[in-house]
Amino acid sequence: MLSAQTELIDRRELEARTGASLSTLKRWARLGIGPRPIKVGPRMVRYRRDEVDAWLAGRPAA
């Protein structure tokens, strides 16, 4: 359950922050190695900013 303070980001912001395409983000989520999307509407997903930040911090630098 999301709290009122949980900040969500959209796919475009996640793509910009990671440099990865939508298909790559979906594959990473399916494999359990990337942030998991949260379904907020019939055709809309968002990602928890805190989970994305933690995931990015744990990844090796390019």
N, CA, C and O of each residue as an XYZ file, in Angstrom:
248
protein
N       0.842     -1.181      0.000
C       0.000      0.000      0.000
C       0.882      1.237      0.000
O       1.872      1.312      0.729
N       0.516      2.194     -0.817
C       1.277      3.433     -0.911
C       0.802      4.430      0.132
O      -0.395      4.566      0.385
N       1.756      5.121      0.729
C       1.383      6.156      1.686
C       1.222      7.473      0.947
O       1.571      7.570     -0.230
N       0.709      8.467      1.612
C       0.502      9.781      1.005
C       1.830     10.429      0.639
O       1.868     11.273     -0.255
N       2.922     10.056      1.307
C       4.222     10.657      1.043
C       4.998      9.952     -0.063
O       6.045     10.446     -0.481
N       4.516      8.817     -0.546
C       5.230      8.076     -1.578
C       5.181      8.860     -2.879
O       4.109      9.160     -3.404
N       6.365      9.185     -3.388
C       6.430      9.921     -4.641
C       6.630      8.928     -5.775
O       7.471      8.033     -5.694
N       5.847      9.101     -6.828
C       5.909      8.215     -7.974
C       6.470      8.963     -9.173
O       6.238     10.161     -9.335
N       7.212      8.244    -10.012
C       7.731      8.833    -11.244
C       7.191      8.047    -12.423
O       6.826      6.880    -12.283
N       7.140      8.675    -13.572
C       6.624      7.989    -14.748
C       7.748      7.339    -15.549
O       8.928      7.503    -15.241
N       7.360      6.613    -16.561
C       8.295      5.872    -17.398
C       9.316      6.780    -18.055
O      10.494      6.430    -18.132
N       8.884      7.944    -18.531
C       9.816      8.851    -19.209
C      10.925      9.312    -18.279
O      12.084      9.391    -18.687
N      10.584      9.616    -17.036
C      11.618     10.026    -16.083
C      12.565      8.865    -15.781
O      13.775      9.060    -15.674
N      12.015      7.666    -15.644
C      12.863      6.500    -15.381
C      13.790      6.233    -16.561
O      14.968      5.932    -16.371
N      13.264      6.343    -17.777
C      14.102      6.174    -18.961
C      15.228      7.205    -18.990
O      16.371      6.870    -19.302
N      14.909      8.454    -18.666
C      15.916      9.517    -18.671
C      16.983      9.274    -17.607
O      18.166      9.510    -17.854
N      16.587      8.813    -16.447
C      17.533      8.587    -15.353
C      18.421      7.375    -15.586
O      19.564      7.348    -15.129
N      17.905      6.366    -16.297
C      18.676      5.143    -16.495
C      19.353      5.082    -17.856
O      20.358      4.389    -18.015
N      18.818      5.794    -18.832
C      19.325      5.697    -20.192
C      18.865      4.423    -20.881
O      19.379      4.069    -21.942
N      17.898      3.730    -20.285
C      17.399      2.461    -20.823
C      16.057      2.685    -21.519
O      15.313      3.606    -21.184
N      15.765      1.828    -22.489
C      14.498      1.908    -23.212
C      13.382      1.236    -22.408
O      13.634      0.547    -21.419
N      12.154      1.455    -22.853
C      11.007      0.845    -22.189
C      11.109     -0.679    -22.209
O      10.828     -1.330    -21.202
N      11.504     -1.246    -23.330
C      11.598     -2.711    -23.404
C      12.650     -3.248    -22.434
O      12.459     -4.309    -21.841
N      13.749     -2.530    -22.270
C      14.781     -2.948    -21.322
C      14.266     -2.839    -19.893
O      14.500     -3.735    -19.081
N      13.573     -1.764    -19.579
C      13.007     -1.594    -18.232
C      12.021     -2.714    -17.923
O      12.018     -3.249    -16.814
N      11.187     -3.071    -18.892
C      10.230     -4.163    -18.690
C      10.958     -5.489    -18.468
O      10.573     -6.277    -17.605
N      12.001     -5.727    -19.245
C      12.761     -6.973    -19.105
C      13.429     -7.043    -17.733
O      13.381     -8.080    -17.071
N      14.053     -5.938    -17.303
C      14.690     -5.903    -15.991
C      13.680     -6.185    -14.887
O      13.972     -6.947    -13.964
N      12.488     -5.577    -14.968
C      11.455     -5.802    -13.946
C      11.019     -7.264    -13.953
O      10.849     -7.866    -12.893
N      10.836     -7.837    -15.141
C      10.412     -9.232    -15.254
C      11.455    -10.180    -14.668
O      11.111    -11.189    -14.052
N      12.738     -9.846    -14.867
C      13.823    -10.680    -14.347
C      14.126    -10.412    -12.870
O      14.909    -11.132    -12.251
N      13.505     -9.381    -12.316
C      13.728     -9.050    -10.906
C      15.009     -8.280    -10.659
O      15.472     -8.216     -9.520
N      15.599     -7.691    -11.697
C      16.848     -6.940    -11.523
C      16.646     -5.437    -11.689
O      17.616     -4.679    -11.675
N      15.432     -5.008    -11.841
C      15.138     -3.581    -11.991
C      13.939     -3.193    -11.155
O      13.300     -4.045    -10.538
N      13.632     -1.901    -11.135
C      12.484     -1.447    -10.348
C      11.174     -2.010    -10.897
O      10.987     -2.122    -12.109
N      10.283     -2.357     -9.989
C       8.985     -2.927    -10.368
C       7.976     -1.805    -10.565
O       7.890     -0.899     -9.736
N       7.213     -1.854    -11.647
C       6.188     -0.833    -11.855
C       4.979     -1.063    -10.949
O       4.707     -2.181    -10.512
N       4.269      0.024    -10.685
C       3.032     -0.020     -9.909
C       1.912      0.400    -10.840
O       1.958      1.496    -11.400
N       0.921     -0.433    -11.016
C      -0.196     -0.130    -11.902
C      -1.132      0.857    -11.198
O      -1.682      0.556    -10.139
N      -1.305      2.035    -11.798
C      -2.159      3.054    -11.197
C      -3.401      3.336    -12.034
O      -4.241      4.144    -11.639
N      -3.524      2.689    -13.164
C      -4.678      2.842    -14.039
C      -4.683      1.720    -15.048
O      -3.759      0.906    -15.076
N      -5.718      1.661    -15.886
C      -5.808      0.575    -16.864
C      -4.604      0.497    -17.800
O      -4.186     -0.594    -18.187
N      -4.047      1.655    -18.164
C      -2.898      1.672    -19.074
C      -1.803      2.588    -18.556
O      -1.116      3.246    -19.337
N      -1.642      2.633    -17.245
C      -0.687      3.560    -16.654
C       0.066      2.893    -15.514
O      -0.530      2.292    -14.620
N       1.388      3.011    -15.564
C       2.212      2.528    -14.466
C       3.114      3.653    -13.994
O       3.417      4.583    -14.741
N       3.530      3.555    -12.758
C       4.480      4.493    -12.158
C       5.483      3.668    -11.370
O       5.284      2.480    -11.117
N       6.569      4.336    -10.988
C       7.629      3.696    -10.220
C       7.857      4.501     -8.953
O       7.802      5.731     -8.979
N       8.111      3.822     -7.852
C       8.378      4.514     -6.587
C       9.754      5.156     -6.653
O      10.750      4.484     -6.920
N       9.803      6.464     -6.409
C      11.066      7.191     -6.489
C      12.095      6.634     -5.513
O      13.267      6.507     -5.869
N      11.685      6.296     -4.285
C      12.648      5.785     -3.309
C      13.245      4.450     -3.748
O      14.433      4.212     -3.532
N      12.450      3.580     -4.356
C      12.965      2.304     -4.846
C      13.909      2.506     -6.027
O      14.935      1.834     -6.132
N      13.558      3.437     -6.918
C      14.422      3.725     -8.069
C      15.747      4.303     -7.590
O      16.807      3.904     -8.072
N      15.698      5.246     -6.640
C      16.927      5.847     -6.109
C      17.830      4.786     -5.476
O      19.041      4.781     -5.697
N      17.234      3.892     -4.689
C      18.017      2.835     -4.040
C      18.591      1.881     -5.081
O      19.740      1.455     -4.963
N      17.808      1.544     -6.094
C      18.279      0.651     -7.143
C      19.435      1.281     -7.908
O      20.437      0.619     -8.177
N      19.301      2.560     -8.262
C      20.374      3.251     -8.993
C      21.643      3.373     -8.130
O      22.751      3.257     -8.653
N      21.495      3.601     -6.842
C      22.647      3.726     -5.960
C      23.409      2.407     -5.836
O      24.620      2.410     -5.616
N      22.714      1.296     -5.976
C      23.337     -0.010     -5.849
C      23.951     -0.542     -7.124
O      24.619     -1.577     -7.108
N      23.733      0.158     -8.240
C      24.280     -0.300     -9.524
C      25.703      0.209     -9.705
O      26.024      1.311     -9.260
N      26.554     -0.572    -10.345
C      27.916     -0.096    -10.598
C      27.923      1.074    -11.574
O      27.083      1.145    -12.471
N      28.861      1.979    -11.402
C      28.975      3.133    -12.299
C      29.442      2.664    -13.671
O      30.232      1.728    -13.792
N      28.941      3.328    -14.692
C      29.311      2.961    -16.075
C      30.694      3.474    -16.417
O      31.173      3.263    -17.531
